[in-house]
Amino acid sequence: MGNNTIPRKTVPREFFSLTEVDEETGPQTMSISFENRGVATIMFLEKVTAGISFNDSTIPRDYEETLTLEISRVESLTPGTFVPVANLNLGSQVSNAVRAGFPANFSGLSRLWVSKHPSGELDLNFQGWIVVPPGNNILLSITDNRAPGRVGIVAVTVIWSEVEMFGPVRNDNNHPRLKGKVYDGQRVYMPTVRRES
């Protein structure tokens, strides 16, 4: 007897990560941009972790030394220094379509997320809920509110996944293998493969 159920298989994702460590004096903001240059690639932000550690200092700790994370959509972005990216899929030779780096200039920010972490560290699992469609950019800004003159290290790790859509992308932003809108920034319907029993 045959099985009447039709299994669903989502397109495999490529997972990528980057880590940046910076030593500075006084308060600072580290901004990392993500440009989705792929014509048929969707980026899913998976996880952001960050933390600060301080060297010996004679400055009293009377400041609220916190980390603040802001994630924004960017309309205009000028690339600056690119950041090395690692593919987390064991044995995969696929390169990232999303280009990460420190932007030279940007404008037209639209805030998607902001959170403040008084502990001086953060570990946020977005599970792909922040979606970056083809041709769009986001900016992650991690602000370290340390006391002026206080020396320390800020470490940031970002993990995201990328999915290559099947087939051409139509002008009306509907993919022939997807149901519903793809580029609404809120939800993405993944392509499926139908198999006969």
C-alpha positions in Angstrom: 0.0 0.0 0.0 1.3 3.4 -0.9 1.7 6.4 1.4 -0.6 9.2 0.5 1.3 11.9 2.4 3.6 14.3 0.4 6.8 15.0 2.3 8.0 18.6 2.3 11.7 19.4 1.9 13.0 22.9 2.4 16.0 24.2 0.5 19.2 23.6 2.4 20.7 26.7 4.1 24.3 27.8 4.1 25.3 29.2 7.5 28.0 31.9 7.8 29.7 33.7 10.7 32.1 36.6 11.4 33.9 37.6 14.6 35.3 41.1 15.2 37.5 42.0 18.2 38.3 45.7 18.8 40.3 47.4 21.5 39.5 51.0 22.1 39.6 53.8 24.8 36.3 55.3 25.9 32.8 54.8 24.6 32.4 53.6 21.0 30.1 52.1 18.4 31.0 49.2 16.2 28.8 49.2 13.0 28.8 46.1 10.7 26.9 46.2 7.4 25.4 43.3 5.5 24.7 43.8 1.8 22.6 41.2 0.1 24.0 41.4 -3.4 22.5 38.1 -4.5 19.8 38.3 -7.2 18.0 35.2 -5.7 19.4 34.9 -2.2 17.6 35.5 1.0 19.5 36.2 4.2 18.2 35.2 7.6 19.8 36.7 10.7 20.3 33.8 13.2 22.3 35.0 16.2 24.3 38.0 17.6 26.6 37.7 20.6 28.9 40.4 22.0 30.8 41.2 25.2 33.2 43.7 26.7 36.2 43.2 29.0 38.2 46.0 30.6 41.9 46.4 31.3 43.2 47.8 34.6 42.2 51.4 34.9 42.2 54.1 37.5 38.9 55.6 36.3 36.1 54.9 38.8 33.4 52.6 37.5 30.6 55.1 38.1 29.3 54.8 34.5 26.5 52.5 33.4 28.8 50.3 31.2 26.3 48.6 29.0 26.1 47.2 25.5 23.3 48.5 23.2 22.4 46.6 20.0 20.6 48.3 17.1 19.6 46.6 13.9 18.4 48.8 11.1 17.4 48.5 7.4 19.7 50.7 5.3 18.6 52.5 2.1 22.0 53.7 0.9 25.3 52.0 1.7 28.9 52.7 0.7 31.2 49.7 1.3 34.3 50.3 3.3 36.5 47.5 4.8 35.2 44.0 4.3 35.2 41.4 7.1 36.3 37.8 6.6 33.4 35.4 6.7 33.5 31.7 7.5 31.1 29.0 6.2 29.8 27.0 9.1 28.5 24.1 6.9 31.2 21.4 7.3 32.8 20.7 4.0 30.9 23.3 2.0 32.7 25.4 -0.5 29.9 27.8 -1.1 30.9 31.5 -0.7 28.6 34.0 1.0 26.4 36.1 -1.3 25.9 38.6 1.5 28.9 40.9 1.9 29.8 41.9 5.4 32.1 44.8 6.5 32.6 48.2 8.1 30.7 50.7 5.9 32.4 53.9 4.7 29.1 55.7 4.7 25.4 54.9 5.0 22.0 56.8 5.2 18.3 56.1 5.3 18.2 54.0 8.5 14.9 52.3 9.5 15.2 50.6 12.9 14.2 47.0 13.2 15.5 46.1 16.7 17.0 47.8 19.7 18.0 46.3 23.1 20.1 47.4 26.0 22.2 45.0 28.1 23.5 46.3 31.5 25.6 43.2 32.0 28.0 44.2 29.3 27.3 41.1 27.2 24.5 39.9 25.0 23.5 36.6 23.4 20.4 37.0 21.1 19.0 34.2 19.1 16.9 35.6 16.3 16.3 32.2 14.7 16.1 33.8 11.2 13.2 36.1 12.0 15.0 39.1 10.6 14.9 38.6 6.8 17.0 40.5 4.3 15.7 40.0 0.7 17.8 40.4 -2.4 19.0 43.9 -3.0 18.5 45.0 0.6 21.0 45.9 3.4 21.0 45.9 7.2 23.3 47.5 9.7 24.2 46.1 13.1 25.5 48.7 15.6 26.9 47.6 19.0 27.4 50.6 21.3 29.8 50.3 24.3 28.8 52.8 26.9 32.0 52.6 28.9 33.5 55.5 30.9 35.7 58.0 28.9 39.4 56.8 29.0 38.6 53.3 30.1 40.4 50.8 28.0 38.9 47.5 27.0 38.0 44.9 24.3 34.8 44.5 22.5 34.1 41.2 20.8 31.2 40.6 18.4 30.0 37.4 16.6 27.3 37.4 14.0 25.7 34.2 12.5 23.4 34.2 9.6 22.1 31.8 6.9 21.5 32.2 3.2 19.1 30.4 0.9 19.3 30.4 -2.9 15.8 30.5 -4.4 14.9 28.2 -7.3 14.0 29.7 -10.6 13.8 33.4 -11.7 12.6 36.2 -9.6 9.5 37.9 -11.0 9.1 41.6 -11.2 6.1 41.5 -8.9 8.3 40.0 -6.1 6.4 36.7 -6.3 8.6 33.6 -6.8 7.0 30.9 -9.1 7.8 28.2 -6.5 6.7 30.2 -3.5 3.3 31.0 -2.2 2.6 34.5 -1.0 4.9 37.5 -1.0 8.5 36.9 -0.6 9.9 40.3 0.0 7.6 41.7 2.7 10.4 41.7 5.3 8.2 39.8 7.7 7.7 36.3 6.4 9.3 34.1 3.7 7.7 31.0 2.3 10.4 28.5 1.4 10.4 26.5 -1.8 9.3 22.9 -1.5 10.0 19.7 -3.4 7.1 17.4 -4.1 7.7 13.7 -4.3 5.4 11.0 -5.5 4.7 8.1 -3.2 
